[in-house]
């Protein structure tokens, strides 16, 4: 699904006047001051900015892992933050996938068992969970690694398992926070290619934080966070927002 077609539909994410503050030794620190933007179905959005401007905080709020201090965030036209924690958790498990800089795989479980976890937590039977996990691992080129534990896989393989876990339930939104940050160039490029292929195959909306210029340039569009606000960026402005290597 292209971003042009997506913009003819209601946004998956509609952020208005988003603010987020933290208390640090009794002092209120405002990280996000007035962020407003919309993300449409099937779009690939890059989020860039210097270290410490709130990119991860922004992503955590979009993923309902954290709550805003003020402002509104609508997920598919609904105010998910008005729900209780139980309903919010079910929504997050079903509709949103996460990939972080560190893979956060459970070391005592195999690749297959790690990928099955979101399905099992949602009440899907173990047999169906295993089938879904095998299918997505095969799709990401890891069918020969299903019985391997994380410690016996390369860094690139571990991150692909994390991507499989994020996508096993085919969420509508994938949030990725520096997913290539701990990988060498070759493995980083492989992970990014897989994210793009999943976007094209499933129409998954992707919001991806990156410092990598080559990745940012491939996005449908980029948002730069600066002074607590979001700025729409053209490709020529990316280097002004902490996007470093090419």
C-alpha positions as a printed NumPy array, in Angstrom:
array([[  0.   ,   0.   ,   0.   ],
       [  1.546,   3.288,  -1.028],
       [  1.525,   6.391,   1.131],
       [ -0.456,   8.271,  -1.532],
       [ -3.325,   5.801,  -1.322],
       [ -3.037,   5.812,   2.467],
       [ -3.602,   9.543,   2.638],
       [ -7.043,   9.114,   1.094],
       [ -8.036,   7.281,   4.275],
       [ -8.316,   8.252,   7.922],
       [ -4.938,   8.339,   9.683],
       [ -3.762,   5.371,  11.72 ],
       [ -2.177,   7.83 ,  14.157],
       [ -3.347,  11.373,  14.763],
       [ -1.193,  13.319,  17.22 ],
       [ -2.306,  16.763,  18.37 ],
       [ -0.516,  19.045,  20.828],
       [  1.363,  16.118,  22.376],
       [  3.311,  16.975,  25.54 ],
       [  5.409,  14.8  ,  27.815],
       [  7.157,  15.85 ,  31.02 ],
       [  9.267,  13.924,  33.506],
       [ 10.256,  14.733,  37.069],
       [ 14.031,  14.72 ,  37.613],
       [ 15.059,  15.315,  41.257],
       [ 11.91 ,  17.336,  41.765],
       [ 12.434,  19.402,  38.621],
       [  9.941,  19.057,  35.762],
       [ 11.662,  18.4  ,  32.451],
       [  9.505,  18.825,  29.358],
       [ 10.714,  16.522,  26.599],
       [  7.85 ,  16.884,  24.115],
       [  6.204,  20.307,  24.039],
       [  3.76 ,  20.518,  21.142],
       [  3.993,  17.628,  18.706],
       [  1.289,  17.451,  16.061],
       [  1.316,  15.143,  13.045],
       [ -0.633,  12.379,  11.329],
       [  0.514,   8.985,  10.076],
       [ -1.532,   7.332,   7.348],
       [ -2.154,   3.666,   6.549],
       [  0.788,   1.961,   4.9  ],
       [  3.192,   4.872,   5.275],
       [  6.88 ,   4.507,   6.092],
       [  7.743,   7.404,   8.418],
       [ 11.242,   8.196,   9.632],
       [ 11.755,  10.028,  12.935],
       [ 15.079,  11.814,  13.269],
       [ 16.709,  14.265,  15.629],
       [ 19.713,  14.786,  17.849],
       [ 20.266,  12.572,  20.891],
       [ 18.023,  13.457,  23.817],
       [ 15.254,  15.232,  21.894],
       [ 12.635,  12.638,  22.816],
       [ 12.499,  10.266,  19.841],
       [ 12.223,   7.135,  21.98 ],
       [  9.712,   8.812,  24.297],
       [  7.643,   9.755,  21.242],
       [  7.733,   6.176,  19.965],
       [  6.784,   4.767,  23.376],
       [  3.72 ,   7.022,  23.483],
       [  2.694,   5.989,  19.969],
       [  3.006,   2.384,  21.12 ],
       [  0.973,   3.046,  24.314],
       [  3.963,   1.987,  26.443],
       [  3.886,   5.453,  28.   ],
       [  1.111,   7.996,  28.457],
       [  1.237,  11.63 ,  27.349],
       [  1.181,  14.435,  29.9  ],
       [ -1.077,  16.545,  27.693],
       [ -2.458,  16.523,  24.169],
       [ -4.162,  13.723,  22.304],
       [ -3.07 ,  10.626,  20.416],
       [ -5.728,   8.817,  18.427],
       [ -5.048,   5.27 ,  17.266],
       [ -7.363,   4.445,  14.35 ],
       [ -9.63 ,   7.289,  15.506],
       [ -9.851,   6.03 ,  19.091],
       [ -8.419,   7.425,  22.304],
       [ -6.645,   4.306,  23.548],
       [ -5.375,   6.158,  26.613],
       [ -8.947,   6.379,  27.917],
       [ -9.014,   2.583,  28.294],
       [ -8.026,   0.599,  31.365],
       [ -4.668,  -1.174,  31.402],
       [ -6.14 ,  -4.561,  30.527],
       [ -7.876,  -3.361,  27.376],
       [ -4.868,  -1.229,  26.45 ],
       [ -2.572,  -4.249,  26.764],
       [ -4.812,  -6.357,  24.5  ],
       [ -4.927,  -3.562,  21.939],
       [ -1.134,  -3.17 ,  22.003],
       [ -0.575,  -6.908,  21.568],
       [ -2.949,  -7.138,  18.63 ],
       [ -2.381,  -3.894,  16.719],
       [  1.199,  -2.757,  17.403],
       [  4.543,  -4.444,  16.872],
       [  7.828,  -3.238,  18.363],
       [ 11.459,  -3.613,  17.342],
       [ 14.14 ,  -1.998,  19.482],
       [ 17.871,  -1.408,  19.099],
       [ 18.465,  -4.377,  21.407],
       [ 16.526,  -7.462,  20.415],
       [ 15.162,  -8.229,  23.937],
       [ 14.791, -11.924,  23.123],
       [ 14.361, -14.35 ,  26.003],
       [ 17.679, -16.25 ,  26.137],
       [ 16.262, -19.473,  27.563],
       [ 13.817, -19.926,  24.675],
       [ 14.395, -20.901,  21.051],
       [ 13.755, -18.58 ,  18.125],
       [ 10.439, -20.338,  17.524],
       [  9.359, -20.003,  21.162],
       [ 10.311, -16.319,  21.269],
       [  8.234, -15.591,  18.175],
       [  5.3  , -17.627,  19.488],
       [  5.107, -15.553,  22.672],
       [  2.782, -12.726,  21.505],
       [  0.341, -15.312,  20.152],
       [  0.318, -17.361,  23.346],
       [ -0.149, -14.246,  25.483],
       [ -3.223, -13.383,  23.431],
       [ -4.803, -16.809,  23.991],
       [ -3.969, -18.427,  20.664],
       [ -3.357, -22.183,  20.93 ],
       [  0.231, -23.392,  20.996],
       [ -0.182, -25.314,  17.749],
       [ -1.516, -22.304,  15.867],
       [  1.082, -20.054,  17.502],
       [  3.823, -22.43 ,  16.325],
       [  2.441, -22.456,  12.773],
       [  2.332, -18.66 ,  12.646],
       [  5.827, -18.368,  14.094],
       [  7.267, -20.888,  11.62 ],
       [  5.662, -19.044,   8.697],
       [  7.062, -15.624,   9.605],
       [ 10.501, -17.061,  10.431],
       [ 10.538, -18.766,   7.033],
       [  9.54 , -15.486,   5.389],
       [ 12.466, -13.719,   7.069],
       [ 14.93 , -16.402,   6.025],
       [ 15.252, -18.066,   9.425],
       [ 13.488, -21.367,   8.89 ],
       [ 16.785, -23.164,   9.552],
       [ 17.21 , -21.404,  12.907],
       [ 13.875, -22.119,  14.606],
       [ 15.397, -24.353,  17.277],
       [ 18.371, -22.091,  18.004],
       [ 18.524, -20.009,  21.159],
       [ 19.524, -16.34 ,  20.837],
       [ 23.02 , -16.966,  22.192],
       [ 23.705, -19.322,  19.28 ],
       [ 22.675, -16.83 ,  16.593],
       [ 24.438, -13.852,  15.057],
       [ 23.379, -10.305,  15.889],
       [ 21.639,  -9.954,  12.547],
       [ 19.755, -13.198,  13.059],
       [ 18.706, -12.159,  16.562],
       [ 17.295,  -8.881,  15.231],
       [ 15.427, -10.719,  12.49 ],
       [ 13.895, -12.988,  15.138],
       [ 12.854,  -9.845,  17.025],
       [ 11.283,  -8.539,  13.806],
       [  9.464, -11.854,  13.324],
       [  8.141, -11.623,  16.888],
       [  6.919,  -8.076,  16.21 ],
       [  5.125,  -9.131,  13.022],
       [  3.794, -12.589,  13.95 ],
       [  0.295, -11.239,  14.611],
       [  0.418,  -8.984,  11.529],
       [ -0.068,  -5.75 ,  13.494],
       [ -1.334,  -2.672,  11.715],
       [  1.56 ,  -0.577,  13.006],
       [  5.247,  -1.443,  13.4  ],
       [  7.329,   0.852,  15.621],
       [ 11.091,   0.497,  15.252],
       [ 13.596,   2.312,  17.486],
       [ 17.063,   2.31 ,  15.881],
       [ 16.595,  -1.311,  14.742],
       [ 19.997,  -1.351,  13.011],
       [ 21.908,   0.507,  15.726],
       [ 23.739,  -2.576,  17.032],
       [ 24.361,  -4.181,  13.644],
       [ 27.095,  -3.919,  11.042],
       [ 26.212,  -2.354,   7.696],
       [ 25.427,  -5.619,   5.901],
       [ 23.093,  -6.948,   8.6  ],
       [ 21.556,  -3.521,   9.114],
       [ 20.704,  -3.284,   5.432],
       [ 19.157,  -6.773,   5.557],
       [ 16.893,  -5.832,   8.474],
       [ 15.783,  -2.617,   6.733],
       [ 15.056,  -4.518,   3.514],
       [ 12.893,  -6.939,   5.473],
       [ 10.968,  -4.096,   7.119],
       [ 10.277,  -2.604,   3.69 ],
       [  9.187,  -5.982,   2.316],
       [  6.781,  -6.483,   5.236],
       [  5.4  ,  -2.983,   4.654],
       [  4.75 ,  -3.788,   0.987],
       [  3.347,  -7.268,   1.624],
       [  1.023,  -6.497,   4.533],
       [  0.457,  -2.75 ,   4.18 ],
       [  1.918,  -2.316,   7.673],
       [  2.318,   1.277,   8.776],
       [  5.908,   1.828,   9.928],
       [  7.337,   4.537,  12.19 ],
       [ 11.109,   4.142,  12.441],
       [ 13.627,   6.133,  14.493],
       [ 17.041,   6.325,  12.865],
       [ 20.318,   8.246,  12.728],
       [ 21.248,   6.609,   9.425],
       [ 20.983,   8.927,   6.429],
       [ 20.703,   6.076,   3.929],
       [ 17.688,   4.68 ,   5.806],
       [ 16.017,   8.057,   6.338],
       [ 16.233,   8.819,   2.621],
       [ 14.246,   5.673,   1.806],
       [ 11.256,   6.633,   3.944],
       [  8.082,   8.066,   2.44 ],
       [  8.731,  11.127,   4.598],
       [ 10.598,  12.105,   7.744],
       [  9.715,  14.018,  10.887],
       [ 12.446,  15.884,  12.691],
       [ 12.087,  16.383,  16.437],
       [ 13.555,  19.637,  17.67 ],
       [ 12.801,  21.777,  20.703],
       [  9.995,  19.378,  21.628],
       [  8.17 ,  19.778,  18.333],
       [  7.89 ,  17.837,  15.082],
       [  9.007,  19.35 ,  11.782],
       [  8.31 ,  17.848,   8.367],
       [ 11.646,  17.395,   6.612],
       [ 12.76 ,  17.305,   3.03 ],
       [ 15.727,  15.077,   2.254],
       [ 18.072,  18.056,   2.019],
       [ 17.4  ,  18.931,   5.674],
       [ 18.096,  15.509,   7.196],
       [ 21.716,  16.234,   8.122],
       [ 20.548,  19.214,  10.191],
       [ 18.634,  16.827,  12.493],
       [ 21.349,  14.499,  13.682],
       [ 21.167,  12.082,  10.75 ],
       [ 24.792,  11.167,  10.415],
       [ 26.225,   8.365,   8.334],
       [ 25.495,   7.653,   4.709]])
